[in-house]
Amino acid sequence: MAKKKKTSDNTIATNRIARHDYFIEDDLEVGMVLEGWEVKSLREKNLQLKESYVHIKNGELSIIGAHISPLNTASTHVKPNATRTRKLLAHRTEIDRLVGMVERKGFTLVALSAYWVRGRAKLKIGLAKGKKHHDKRSTEKDRDWKRDQARIMKSS
């Protein structure tokens, strides 16, 4: 009898609003510098990326506004700060490319999703341009049309 492969969902959290509010031009996988209680909370999927964004200062990436809810069973001597600024890890060439795009071409860096890769927490950040209101409406219209198309094709 063959062994069953253990399947697990590696996704911690996704930022669905980012795809609604921005045109995502490019994405990049970066690592996160975390404390012990934060890793335990991420294992329980206690992360919200809704209002978070990525900031570049002094040649370093950091995520601001990501909310990691502390567990009740976390260590009692640690005072957890749920929305602290966390450093992100990327190669120097990638950071330099992102700096150029953000400063010269008016892009924004947003957090798209967080997930596990070989036991390490990774964050996918996107190089984004903001959508105008009419762009959001056209995106909704296209999505609704694709849903109706699928429904029509299924019924016929």
Secondary structure, 3 states (H helix, E strand, C coil): CCCCCCCCCCEEEECHHHHHHEEEEEEEEEEECCCHHHHHHHHCCCEECCCCEEEEECCEEEEECCEECCCCCCCCCCCCCCCCCEEEECCHHHHHHHHHHHHHHCCEEEEEEEEEECCEEEEEEEEEEECCHHHHHHHHHHHHHHHHHHHHHHHC
